[in-house]
């Protein structure tokens, strides 16, 4: 079981919001389909990654399968 928290912080606390995800984590190994797909989606969304980042043995990717999601002010 793992948890991942994402926050959007502002000094004016009335504008703070976030997301907390609990789930099962799996390490994705280079050469498998899942990490290749994840890298493709990442590069598609963030074009600045371009060709500078390639999936290789030095990149650790973790897949989180959510079992519970909580949020505040979203």
Backbone as a printed PyTorch tensor [residue, N CA C, xyz], in Angstrom:
tensor([[[  0.8540,  -1.1730,   0.0000],
         [  0.0000,   0.0000,   0.0000],
         [  0.8980,   1.2330,   0.0000]],

        [[  0.6030,   2.1620,  -0.8890],
         [  1.3280,   3.4240,  -0.9600],
         [  0.3160,   4.5620,  -0.9650]],

        [[  0.8250,   5.7590,  -0.7230],
         [ -0.0070,   6.9450,  -0.8760],
         [  0.7840,   7.9910,  -1.6470]],

        [[  0.0560,   8.7420,  -2.4690],
         [  0.6430,   9.8250,  -3.2590],
         [ -0.2090,  11.0540,  -2.9930]],

        [[  0.4430,  12.1590,  -2.6210],
         [ -0.2860,  13.3930,  -2.3550],
         [  0.1610,  14.4740,  -3.3280]],

        [[ -0.8040,  15.1590,  -3.9000],
         [ -0.5420,  16.2720,  -4.8090],
         [ -1.2280,  17.4970,  -4.2380]],

        [[ -0.4920,  18.5790,  -4.0790],
         [ -1.0340,  19.8000,  -3.5070],
         [ -0.8280,  20.9770,  -4.4390]],

        [[ -1.7780,  21.8810,  -4.4010],
         [ -1.6350,  23.1850,  -5.0380],
         [ -1.6500,  24.1840,  -3.8860]],

        [[ -0.4800,  24.7190,  -3.5600],
         [ -0.3210,  25.5450,  -2.3660],
         [ -0.2890,  27.0260,  -2.7080]],

        [[ -0.8960,  27.8140,  -1.8460],
         [ -0.8010,  29.2670,  -1.9200],
         [ -0.6910,  29.8090,  -0.5010]],

        [[ -0.0220,  30.9260,  -0.3270],
         [  0.1070,  31.5210,   1.0030],
         [ -1.2500,  31.8900,   1.5870]],

        [[ -2.2180,  32.1570,   0.7180],
         [ -3.6020,  32.3780,   1.1580],
         [ -4.2380,  31.0010,   1.2860]],

        [[ -4.2740,  30.4490,   2.4900],
         [ -4.6900,  29.0700,   2.6910],
         [ -6.0970,  28.7750,   2.1880]],

        [[ -6.9130,  29.7820,   1.9660],
         [ -8.2620,  29.5270,   1.4700],
         [ -8.2240,  29.0200,   0.0250]],

        [[ -7.0860,  29.1720,  -0.6720],
         [ -6.9510,  28.7060,  -2.0430],
         [ -6.2550,  27.3720,  -2.1750]],

        [[ -5.8320,  26.7790,  -1.0500],
         [ -5.1370,  25.4880,  -1.1100],
         [ -6.0970,  24.3740,  -1.5020]],

        [[ -5.5800,  23.4150,  -2.2790],
         [ -6.3610,  22.2460,  -2.6600],
         [ -5.4160,  21.0790,  -2.8750]],

        [[ -5.9790,  19.8880,  -2.8650],
         [ -5.1060,  18.7390,  -3.0280],
         [ -5.8430,  17.4480,  -3.2930]],

        [[ -5.0400,  16.4310,  -3.4930],
         [ -5.5290,  15.1030,  -3.8390],
         [ -4.6320,  14.0830,  -3.1350]],

        [[ -5.2520,  13.0950,  -2.5150],
         [ -4.5180,  12.0240,  -1.8540],
         [ -5.0160,  10.6990,  -2.4120]],

        [[ -4.0900,   9.9070,  -2.9400],
         [ -4.4290,   8.6280,  -3.5670],
         [ -3.7370,   7.5100,  -2.8040]],

        [[ -4.5110,   6.5330,  -2.3650],
         [ -3.9820,   5.3120,  -1.7600],
         [ -4.1120,   4.1990,  -2.7840]],

        [[ -3.1350,   3.3080,  -2.8100],
         [ -3.2510,   2.2050,  -3.7430],
         [ -2.0780,   1.2490,  -3.6790]],

        [[ -2.0880,   0.3330,  -4.6190],
         [ -1.0320,  -0.6840,  -4.7450],
         [ -0.0100,  -0.1890,  -5.7560]],

        [[  1.2520,  -0.2660,  -5.3900],
         [  2.3330,   0.1830,  -6.2770],
         [  3.0210,  -1.0080,  -6.9260]],

        [[  3.3280,  -0.8350,  -8.2130],
         [  4.0680,  -1.8370,  -8.9720],
         [  5.1970,  -1.1310,  -9.7000]],

        [[  6.4080,  -1.6560,  -9.5870],
         [  7.5390,  -1.1040, -10.3230],
         [  7.4760,  -1.6020, -11.7590]],

        [[  7.5760,  -0.6930, -12.7100],
         [  7.5370,  -1.0510, -14.1210],
         [  8.9580,  -1.2050, -14.6460]],

        [[  9.2160,  -2.2960, -15.2880],
         [ 10.5550,  -2.6080, -15.7610],
         [ 10.7450,  -2.1450, -17.2010]],

        [[ 11.9160,  -1.5720, -17.5250],
         [ 12.2050,  -1.2230, -18.9210],
         [ 12.0420,  -2.4520, -19.8200]],

        [[ 11.5210,  -2.2280, -21.0190],
         [ 11.3050,  -3.3260, -21.9470],
         [  9.8980,  -3.8830, -21.9050]],

        [[  9.1610,  -3.5860, -20.8500],
         [  7.7660,  -4.0090, -20.7880],
         [  6.8950,  -2.9770, -21.4940]],

        [[  5.6830,  -3.3630, -21.8350],
         [  4.7740,  -2.4750, -22.5570],
         [  4.3180,  -1.2960, -21.6940]],

        [[  3.9790,  -1.5300, -20.4300],
         [  3.4650,  -0.4630, -19.5620],
         [  4.4060,   0.7360, -19.4540]],

        [[  5.7180,   0.5470, -19.1820],
         [  6.5800,   1.7230, -19.0850],
         [  6.7240,   2.4520, -20.4200]],

        [[  6.7060,   1.7230, -21.5270],
         [  6.7930,   2.3640, -22.8400],
         [  5.5690,   3.2460, -23.0740]],

        [[  4.4060,   2.7230, -22.7320],
         [  3.1600,   3.4810, -22.9000],
         [  3.1630,   4.7000, -21.9730]],

        [[  3.5900,   4.5130, -20.7280],
         [  3.6370,   5.6250, -19.7760],
         [  4.5670,   6.7300, -20.2730]],

        [[  5.7260,   6.3600, -20.8000],
         [  6.6680,   7.3570, -21.3100],
         [  6.0830,   8.0710, -22.5180]],

        [[  5.3900,   7.3430, -23.3900],
         [  4.7550,   7.9640, -24.5590],
         [  3.6980,   8.9770, -24.1390]],

        [[  2.8790,   8.6140, -23.1610],
         [  1.8490,   9.5340, -22.6780],
         [  2.4640,  10.7640, -22.0200]],

        [[  3.5420,  10.5570, -21.2790],
         [  4.2320,  11.6690, -20.6280],
         [  4.7990,  12.6460, -21.6580]],

        [[  5.4360,  12.1080, -22.6920],
         [  6.0160,  12.9550, -23.7470],
         [  4.9370,  13.6440, -24.5690]],

        [[  3.7950,  12.9740, -24.7390],
         [  2.6880,  13.5770, -25.4850],
         [  2.1220,  14.7780, -24.7290]],

        [[  2.0160,  14.6400, -23.4200],
         [  1.4550,  15.7340, -22.6050],
         [  2.4690,  16.8520, -22.3990]],

        [[  3.7240,  16.5030, -22.1840],
         [  4.7740,  17.4930, -21.9120],
         [  5.8050,  17.4270, -23.0380]],

        [[  5.5410,  18.1580, -24.1100],
         [  6.3930,  18.0730, -25.3010],
         [  7.8310,  18.4970, -25.0240]],

        [[  8.0550,  19.2530, -23.9390],
         [  9.4200,  19.6870, -23.6320],
         [ 10.3370,  18.5090, -23.2700]],

        [[  9.7700,  17.3380, -22.9580],
         [ 10.6020,  16.1640, -22.7260],
         [ 11.3060,  15.7540, -24.0180]],

        [[ 10.6000,  15.8700, -25.1380],
         [ 11.1840,  15.5790, -26.4450],
         [ 11.9550,  14.2800, -26.4480]],

        [[ 13.0660,  14.3040, -27.1250],
         [ 13.9190,  13.1220, -27.2240],
         [ 14.9860,  13.0900, -26.1360]],

        [[ 15.0000,  14.0970, -25.2750],
         [ 16.0180,  14.1430, -24.2140],
         [ 15.8530,  13.0110, -23.2090]],

        [[ 14.6310,  12.5420, -23.0420],
         [ 14.3810,  11.4980, -22.0660],
         [ 13.9730,  10.2220, -22.7780]],

        [[ 14.7280,   9.1910, -22.5600],
         [ 14.4290,   7.8800, -23.1340],
         [ 14.2950,   6.8840, -21.9880]],

        [[ 13.4110,   5.9410, -22.1710],
         [ 13.2250,   4.9070, -21.1690],
         [ 14.4190,   3.9690, -21.1930]],

        [[ 15.1220,   3.8760, -20.0850],
         [ 16.2690,   2.9690, -19.9930],
         [ 16.3490,   2.4180, -18.5770]],

        [[ 17.3810,   1.6600, -18.2870],
         [ 17.5060,   1.0020, -16.9870],
         [ 17.6800,   1.9770, -15.8330]],

        [[ 18.0190,   3.2390, -16.1040],
         [ 18.2380,   4.1880, -15.0120],
         [ 16.9610,   4.9200, -14.6040]],

        [[ 15.8630,   4.7190, -15.3480],
         [ 14.6000,   5.3880, -15.0340],
         [ 13.6850,   4.4070, -14.3140]],

        [[ 13.2550,   4.7800, -13.1190],
         [ 12.3400,   3.9610, -12.3430],
         [ 10.9360,   4.5280, -12.5130]],

        [[ 10.0230,   3.7190, -12.9700],
         [  8.6280,   4.1310, -13.1110],
         [  7.7850,   3.2720, -12.1860]],

        [[  6.8200,   3.9180, -11.5230],
         [  5.9470,   3.2270, -10.5820],
         [  4.5030,   3.4350, -11.0170]],

        [[  3.7750,   2.3540, -11.1030],
         [  2.3490,   2.4050, -11.4330],
         [  1.5720,   2.2690, -10.1250]],

        [[  0.6340,   3.1940,  -9.8920],
         [ -0.1980,   3.1320,  -8.6960],
         [ -1.6260,   2.8260,  -9.1210]],

        [[ -2.1470,   1.7120,  -8.6410],
         [ -3.5380,   1.3410,  -8.8930],
         [ -4.3610,   1.8350,  -7.7140]],

        [[ -5.1370,   2.9110,  -7.9090],
         [ -5.8560,   3.5230,  -6.7830],
         [ -6.8870,   2.5960,  -6.1620]],

        [[ -6.9390,   2.6030,  -4.8270],
         [ -7.9910,   1.8970,  -4.0980],
         [ -8.8570,   2.8920,  -3.3340]],

        [[ -8.3200,   4.0870,  -3.0750],
         [ -9.0770,   5.1290,  -2.3810],
         [ -8.5110,   6.4790,  -2.8040]],

        [[ -9.4110,   7.4290,  -3.1130],
         [ -8.9760,   8.7730,  -3.5140],
         [ -9.7310,   9.7820,  -2.6510]],

        [[ -8.9780,  10.7030,  -2.0800],
         [ -9.5670,  11.7870,  -1.2800],
         [ -9.1040,  13.1090,  -1.8740]],

        [[ -9.9500,  14.1340,  -1.7890],
         [ -9.5210,  15.4420,  -2.2690],
         [-10.0840,  16.5240,  -1.3600]],

        [[ -9.4820,  17.6820,  -1.4490],
         [ -9.9950,  18.8320,  -0.7080],
         [ -9.9950,  20.0420,  -1.6190]],

        [[-11.1380,  20.6820,  -1.6460],
         [-11.3730,  21.9280,  -2.3930],
         [-11.1240,  21.7950,  -3.8950]],

        [[-11.3490,  20.6280,  -4.4660],
         [-11.2530,  20.4500,  -5.9210],
         [-12.6350,  20.5000,  -6.5320]]])
